[in-house]
Amino acid sequence: MSKKPCTPKRLKATLAALGFAPPTSDLVAPFRCGIYVLHLSDARYYVGQSIDLHGRLATHQRMFPDIEQVSFLKVRRHKTELDGQEIATIQALERQCCALLNIVHVSITHQSSPFDDLVTPDEQQHWLADPARIGKGIRPAVDPSVRLKQAAKLARLRRRADADAIIACLRQYVAMCLPKPASTESAYWSVSCLPSTNAHSAPRIACFNSNTMEIFVVGHVKGAPSHIWAFLNVSAKGFAQAYRSLKRFNAVHPDATVERLGYATAGHDQITIAVAGLEVLEQLLTDPGILAAARLFNLHLMRRRTNFYARYHCYDLADHLLGLKAARRAG
């Protein structure tokens, strides 16, 4: 991704390369079906698609009174083509560092978010630089009946010989990669304990979720409980800031692998780091650059929507990860 802010010249060239007509201040679409880019004041943009551009733009003029120009791309009335071109446009503009107000398909939204009321924009920036600066926040009250749904699983986890070491890794992730983890618990992130996902092929020990996707997963090889594996999703931009090349990363973490799994929820700014072995995981979770890339990735997910997987959250495990072991007794 370009590090320089988006300029009108670069924006125009990017849109032209995608086949868009030059931007116009005439908000009446010259055709019925296609992709549009709203050019708003303060260098903000919105990308959309419609099979009725005239009606859609009339709606947008009420929603966005500061529309200055619009760029149009004619696309035939075919959902796959419309979806593909919309995603391609969003990703191309994001790579030029354009401030997009979209929520879906973006890695970063520049629209205001309910999350900003819980963790203010200033706190978000402080936390990205140093997670200890804003603290854990205040944990909302938990209904005992909700807590009981996952309560038995922690006892099963604790029977593992390596339970303390695994929990220490999970605690490190919470402390370093989740903003105000007590305040945002469940609503914006959750951790499931011994989930049933892939139990017959790659059993999971714990899984962190945010938005509509998994962000950090620890499991073990089927039939070999002591053989730990894990993967961590992080920002590709943050990863590049920490390691200018994959070769440099491999020199520090020779037993880790980097790949792109392509989670639709995360947009284009994502990579997945996979490891095998508890010691390798422990080393990864002490790498400041990787932790910073995970923070950036998680923040963008949380600003876009709440956590879809809250019902699977294990509050008893979260007690340990948040340092709130007495919370269960207090109800």
PyMOL commands that set and color helices and strands:
alter all, ss='L'
color gray80, all
select helices_A, chain A and resi 8-17+41-43+53-63+79-95+115-118+121-129+131-133+144-148+151-158+163-177+181-184+236-242+246-252+264-266+278-284+288-304+310-312+315-322+327-330
alter helices_A, ss='H'
color red, helices_A
select strands_A, chain A and resi 34-40+44-50+67-74+99-100+190-193+204-210+213-221+224-234+256-259+271-276
alter strands_A, ss='S'
color yellow, strands_A
deselect
rebuild
show_as cartoon
